[in-house]
Amino acid sequence: MFRSVMRNVTLMAGALALSAAAAYASEGMAKGKLHYTPADPNHYPYHDPAVVAGKAKINIDGAVIRDHAPVKVKKNEFKLGTDATPEQIAGWNVDVRPDGKGLPPGQMTVEKGAEVFANNCASCHGDFGEGVGKNPVLVGGFGTLTHQAKTGGDEGPEKTLGSYAPYIAPFYWYIKMAMPLPTPKKLTNDEVYGILGYLLQLNEIKVDGKEIEDDTVINADFLKKVHMPNEKGFSYNDLRKPDTHNTRCMKDCVDMKQMKVMHIAIDATDSIVPSVKLPVPTCDDPKIKGANGCPAVEAELPATAGQGGGAGEALYKKHCAACHASGAAGAPVVGNKGDWAPRIKQGKKTLYEHAIKGFNGMPPKGGAMSLSDDQIKEITDYMVGKSK
């Protein structure tokens, strides 16, 4: 199986933010302390409140702890709601820690996970995690994190799931909650485990010194044993220490009420107006006006049903051309009779259903969930008409 695809890309910020939860760049780590963020939060080097400059007690999240007399409130005095039940709490407590705490039951083999990935993820991330268009690359990039793109010709770091993420467990949470992008939360627990196993295999991650095979079963216990190559690439920042050293103004301070704050309103549409306006040729131009009227300018023919033009064409160009004009992720190319002949034979009802509900690697409505079913049918009619 092809397992290593190298591309220049930055992995989506959301996934990395989740995978590197509580991991920050650190300065001035004390000798003898951990120099990286361990997976188990119970072993973080800073886990208790501390007294810092000014004798203020600072919480682990950097907040100043104030001593206040507790407010005495009788139970249910304000009649505001009821206590949350364990079931209600469980419904919201869905996060997964770096050490794997929070992973739910479920399992799937890598081979089946590859099928799930092909049907739900490949349209954006490619069959082998190589990325489609500007979508994130998930594979490769090992040994590139120290690269610095100082000039336009220098290669920068390739931040992918395999090369950059310090832990794999939080990615379960991210995929389960946010993917696939057009239809989040559609994947089962088993399917998410299968997808992660396939991505680990593509990145050639070894577990207990062994390669991940097609028949390897991926579950919570397996993910807890995974150590990513960049696990020690992040260190924990002591949030109890301020990152600035400015002192509060106590004398002759600027009166902010006297300061005039300027707000600049920018209309983005104005910023893309061409600086040079090109003349539009017309029949009045002697350079194009022929003896028989205006042969160089042809009137547009009215669009006929199913043959392009109208709303279907405009919607296609806006929402579907990115894949169906290039054949990305195996999409049938509009105008290619060979691609469309077997699909057209299935009948319009089937084509409409696949376009609206999604089929194989294509998400429902091609990801354009704001479109109505009728608009999707107009797009389908246009593409079929252009491909007969």
SULURJO-V979774 format. One record per residue. N is the residue number from 1. RES is the residue in one small letter. SS is DSSP state (H for helix, E for strand, - for the rest). PHI is phi in whole degrees, -180 to 180 (999 if undefined). D_CENTER is the distance of its C-alpha to the mean C-alpha in Angstrom with 2 decimals. Layout:
N;RES;SS;PHI;D_CENTER / N;RES;SS;PHI;D_CENTER
This chain:
1;m;-;999;25.70 / 2;f;-;-71;23.78 / 3;r;-;-123;21.72 / 4;s;-;-130;20.95 / 5;v;-;-121;18.96 / 6;m;-;-103;18.93 / 7;r;-;-146;16.88 / 8;n;-;-89;16.20 / 9;v;-;-166;12.56 / 10;t;E;-111;10.46 / 11;l;-;-66;7.74 / 12;m;-;-54;4.56 / 13;a;H;-63;6.75 / 14;g;H;-62;5.84 / 15;a;H;-63;6.42 / 16;l;H;-69;9.22 / 17;a;H;-62;10.60 / 18;l;H;-74;11.15 / 19;s;H;-68;12.52 / 20;a;-;-103;14.71 / 21;a;-;-56;15.97 / 22;a;-;68;19.33 / 23;a;-;-103;19.16 / 24;y;E;-138;20.39 / 25;a;-;-66;22.52 / 26;s;-;-119;26.09 / 27;e;-;-127;29.39 / 28;g;-;64;32.92 / 29;m;-;-65;32.26 / 30;a;-;-70;35.63 / 31;k;-;-64;37.45 / 32;g;-;89;37.23 / 33;k;-;-86;33.89 / 34;l;-;-61;30.78 / 35;h;-;-96;29.07 / 36;y;-;-145;25.63 / 37;t;-;-84;23.67 / 38;p;-;-71;24.92 / 39;a;-;-65;22.88 / 40;d;-;-85;25.43 / 41;p;H;-57;25.31 / 42;n;H;-69;29.05 / 43;h;H;-111;29.64 / 44;y;-;-62;27.85 / 45;p;-;-65;30.50 / 46;y;-;-124;30.38 / 47;h;-;-136;30.58 / 48;d;-;-129;33.52 / 49;p;-;-61;34.52 / 50;a;E;-144;36.73 / 51;v;E;-95;39.42 / 52;v;E;-118;38.72 / 53;a;H;-51;40.59 / 54;g;H;84;42.56 / 55;k;H;61;42.86 / 56;a;E;-89;39.83 / 57;k;E;-89;38.07 / 58;i;E;-111;34.37 / 59;n;-;-75;31.89 / 60;i;-;-66;29.25 / 61;d;-;-92;26.59 / 62;g;-;91;28.86 / 63;a;-;-81;30.52 / 64;v;E;-77;34.29 / 65;i;E;-92;36.11 / 66;r;-;-101;38.96 / 67;d;-;-90;41.95 / 68;h;-;-129;42.77 / 69;a;-;-68;45.16 / 70;p;-;-62;43.43 / 71;v;-;-83;43.61 / 72;k;-;-87;45.78 / 73;v;-;-128;44.54 / 74;k;-;-71;46.16 / 75;k;-;-58;44.00 / 76;n;-;60;42.85 / 77;e;-;-62;44.87 / 78;f;-;-95;42.46 / 79;k;-;55;41.72 / 80;l;-;-103;37.98 / 81;g;-;68;36.25 / 82;t;-;-133;36.63 / 83;d;-;-65;35.35 / 84;a;-;-69;32.08 / 85;t;-;-80;32.85 / 86;p;H;-56;31.38 / 87;e;H;-66;29.70 / 88;q;H;-66;28.06 / 89;i;H;-64;26.89 / 90;a;H;-62;25.49 / 91;g;H;-66;23.42 / 92;w;H;-99;21.58 / 93;n;-;-85;21.77 / 94;v;-;-114;18.77 / 95;d;-;-72;17.26 / 96;v;-;-123;17.67 / 97;r;-;-79;19.26 / 98;p;-;-57;19.01 / 99;d;-;-83;22.41 / 100;g;-;97;21.32 / 101;k;-;-64;23.09 / 102;g;-;107;21.64 / 103;l;-;-67;20.74 / 104;p;-;-87;22.32 / 105;p;-;-65;24.77 / 106;g;-;141;23.81 / 107;q;E;-167;23.87 / 108;m;E;-164;23.39 / 109;t;E;-76;24.51 / 110;v;H;-64;22.36 / 111;e;H;-61;24.04 / 112;k;H;-71;23.03 / 113;g;H;-63;19.47 / 114;a;H;-64;19.39 / 115;e;H;-68;20.51 / 116;v;H;-63;17.90 / 117;f;H;-62;15.16 / 118;a;H;-62;17.08 / 119;n;H;-83;17.34 / 120;n;H;-123;13.89 / 121;c;-;-123;11.36 / 122;a;H;-66;13.51 / 123;s;H;-62;13.32 / 124;c;H;-107;9.98 / 125;h;H;-102;10.26 / 126;g;-;83;14.07 / 127;d;-;-62;16.78 / 128;f;-;-118;16.86 / 129;g;-;74;13.34 / 130;e;-;-81;14.45 / 131;g;-;85;11.72 / 132;v;-;-118;12.85 / 133;g;-;63;13.43 / 134;k;-;-96;10.93 / 135;n;-;-75;8.00 / 136;p;-;-63;7.30 / 137;v;-;-84;10.54 / 138;l;-;-110;10.90 / 139;v;-;-128;14.68 / 140;g;-;93;17.42 / 141;g;-;86;17.96 / 142;f;-;-67;20.60 / 143;g;-;81;23.17 / 144;t;-;-108;21.40 / 145;l;-;-66;20.21 / 146;t;-;-90;23.62 / 147;h;-;-68;23.47 / 148;q;-;-129;23.89 / 149;a;-;-82;23.49 / 150;k;-;-77;26.59 / 151;t;-;-130;27.40 / 152;g;-;-65;25.87 / 153;g;-;-94;27.12 / 154;d;-;-82;25.82 / 155;e;-;-81;22.93 / 156;g;-;-94;20.27 / 157;p;-;-67;18.47 / 158;e;-;-102;16.00 / 159;k;E;-91;13.36 / 160;t;-;-121;11.98 / 161;l;H;-58;11.78 / 162;g;H;-74;15.50 / 163;s;H;-89;16.71 / 164;y;H;-113;15.01 / 165;a;-;-66;13.99 / 166;p;-;-79;17.23 / 167;y;-;-138;16.96 / 168;i;-;-100;15.64 / 169;a;H;-57;16.65 / 170;p;H;-63;14.03 / 171;f;H;-67;11.36 / 172;y;H;-59;13.51 / 173;w;H;-60;13.00 / 174;y;H;-63;9.21 / 175;i;H;-64;9.37 / 176;k;H;-63;12.46 / 177;m;H;-87;11.46 / 178;a;H;-120;8.11 / 179;m;-;-121;8.22 / 180;p;-;-64;9.26 / 181;l;-;-56;7.53 / 182;p;-;-73;11.16 / 183;t;-;-136;12.89 / 184;p;-;-63;11.40 / 185;k;-;70;14.03 / 186;k;-;-83;15.86 / 187;l;-;-79;15.83 / 188;t;-;-80;18.88 / 189;n;H;-58;19.28 / 190;d;H;-60;20.91 / 191;e;H;-65;18.21 / 192;v;H;-65;15.53 / 193;y;H;-61;18.17 / 194;g;H;-64;18.83 / 195;i;H;-62;15.33 / 196;l;H;-64;15.29 / 197;g;H;-63;18.81 / 198;y;H;-63;18.09 / 199;l;H;-67;15.42 / 200;l;H;-65;17.98 / 201;q;H;-66;20.64 / 202;l;H;-60;18.95 / 203;n;-;-87;18.65 / 204;e;-;57;22.31 / 205;i;-;-78;22.00 / 206;k;-;-99;25.42 / 207;v;E;-124;26.33 / 208;d;-;56;29.88 / 209;g;-;79;30.59 / 210;k;E;-113;29.93 / 211;e;-;-72;27.56 / 212;i;-;-86;25.33 / 213;e;-;-97;27.09 / 214;d;-;-62;26.31 / 215;d;-;-92;28.39 / 216;t;-;-67;26.87 / 217;v;E;-91;26.06 / 218;i;E;-103;22.88 / 219;n;E;-149;23.25 / 220;a;H;-63;23.10 / 221;d;H;-62;26.06 / 222;f;H;-67;24.64 / 223;l;H;-63;21.33 / 224;k;H;-68;23.52 / 225;k;-;-92;25.37 / 226;v;-;-80;22.50 / 227;h;-;-121;22.62 / 228;m;-;-77;19.89 / 229;p;-;-57;21.39 / 230;n;-;-102;19.98 / 231;e;-;-60;20.99 / 232;k;-;-99;23.60 / 233;g;-;-88;21.63 / 234;f;-;-123;20.98 / 235;s;E;-126;23.87 / 236;y;-;-90;24.36 / 237;n;-;-91;25.50 / 238;d;-;-75;28.46 / 239;l;-;-69;27.36 / 240;r;-;-76;30.99 / 241;k;-;-97;31.92 / 242;p;-;-67;31.29 / 243;d;-;-94;29.36 / 244;t;-;-129;31.86 / 245;h;-;-125;35.65 / 246;n;-;-73;36.82 / 247;t;-;-106;39.67 / 248;r;-;-66;40.12 / 249;c;-;-71;42.67 / 250;m;-;-116;45.83 / 251;k;-;-150;48.41 / 252;d;-;52;48.66 / 253;c;-;-81;45.03 / 254;v;-;-70;43.58 / 255;d;-;-82;43.94 / 256;m;H;-64;40.50 / 257;k;H;-69;42.19 / 258;q;H;-90;44.00 / 259;m;-;-83;40.93 / 260;k;-;-95;39.77 / 261;v;-;-96;36.05 / 262;m;-;-97;35.08 / 263;h;-;-115;32.20 / 264;i;-;-106;31.23 / 265;a;-;-90;29.88 / 266;i;-;-119;27.96 / 267;d;-;-95;27.46 / 268;a;-;-61;24.69 / 269;t;-;-68;26.48 / 270;d;H;-74;29.52 / 271;s;H;-75;27.85 / 272;i;H;-108;27.23 / 273;v;-;-72;30.81 / 274;p;-;-58;32.48 / 275;s;-;-71;35.15 / 276;v;-;-114;37.53 / 277;k;-;-95;38.36 / 278;l;-;-81;39.53 / 279;p;-;-70;42.48 / 280;v;-;-96;42.03 / 281;p;-;-65;44.88 / 282;t;-;-134;47.17 / 283;c;-;-70;50.45 / 284;d;-;-79;52.31 / 285;d;-;-76;51.36 / 286;p;-;-63;54.47 / 287;k;-;-72;52.42 / 288;i;-;-114;50.85 / 289;k;-;-78;53.53 / 290;g;E;-92;55.63 / 291;a;-;-69;59.10 / 292;n;-;-103;57.89 / 293;g;E;103;55.69 / 294;c;-;-135;52.06 / 295;p;-;-69;51.11 / 296;a;-;-78;48.19 / 297;v;-;-116;46.26 / 298;e;-;-105;45.46 / 299;a;-;-75;44.69 / 300;e;-;-71;41.55 / 301;l;-;-78;42.48 / 302;p;-;-64;41.32 / 303;a;-;-71;38.48 / 304;t;-;-100;39.68 / 305;a;-;-59;37.89 / 306;g;-;79;35.55 / 307;q;-;-115;36.15 / 308;g;-;96;33.43 / 309;g;-;84;33.60 / 310;g;H;70;33.15 / 311;a;H;-64;30.11 / 312;g;H;-59;28.80 / 313;e;H;-67;28.64 / 314;a;H;-63;27.02 / 315;l;H;-67;24.27 / 316;y;H;-61;23.79 / 317;k;H;-63;23.48 / 318;k;H;-81;20.94 / 319;h;H;-113;18.64 / 320;c;-;-123;19.60 / 321;a;H;-64;21.16 / 322;a;H;-56;18.10 / 323;c;H;-99;18.41 / 324;h;H;-82;22.01 / 325;a;-;-95;23.60 / 326;s;-;-113;22.34 / 327;g;-;80;22.10 / 328;a;H;-60;18.51 / 329;a;H;57;17.60 / 330;g;H;80;21.23 / 331;a;-;-67;21.33 / 332;p;-;-64;25.03 / 333;v;-;-79;26.00 / 334;v;-;-63;27.79 / 335;g;-;100;31.39 / 336;n;-;-91;31.50 / 337;k;H;-64;34.14 / 338;g;H;-64;33.62 / 339;d;H;-68;30.00 / 340;w;H;-96;30.97 / 341;a;H;-54;34.46 / 342;p;H;-67;33.54 / 343;r;H;-75;30.98 / 344;i;H;-64;33.55 / 345;k;H;-63;36.07 / 346;q;-;-70;34.03 / 347;g;-;95;34.90 / 348;k;H;-65;33.16 / 349;k;H;-61;32.68 / 350;t;H;-68;30.54 / 351;l;H;-62;28.61 / 352;y;H;-60;27.97 / 353;e;H;-63;26.84 / 354;h;H;-65;24.39 / 355;a;H;-69;22.98 / 356;i;H;-81;22.69 / 357;k;H;-95;21.64 / 358;g;-;93;19.66 / 359;f;E;-158;21.14 / 360;n;-;52;20.22 / 361;g;-;-82;16.96 / 362;m;E;-87;16.90 / 363;p;-;-72;15.16 / 364;p;H;-53;17.58 / 365;k;H;57;18.74 / 366;g;H;62;16.54 / 367;g;H;91;13.66 / 368;a;-;-91;16.05 / 369;m;-;-70;16.81 / 370;s;-;-77;18.92 / 371;l;-;-79;21.47 / 372;s;-;-81;24.52 / 373;d;H;-61;25.93 / 374;d;H;-64;28.72 / 375;q;H;-67;26.49 / 376;i;H;-63;24.74 / 377;k;H;-65;28.29 / 378;e;H;-63;29.30 / 379;i;H;-64;26.54 / 380;t;H;-61;27.63 / 381;d;H;-59;31.25 / 382;y;H;-65;30.54 / 383;m;H;-67;28.82 / 384;v;H;-65;31.60 / 385;g;H;-61;34.26 / 386;k;H;-81;33.08 / 387;s;H;-116;32.91 / 388;k;-;-80;36.32
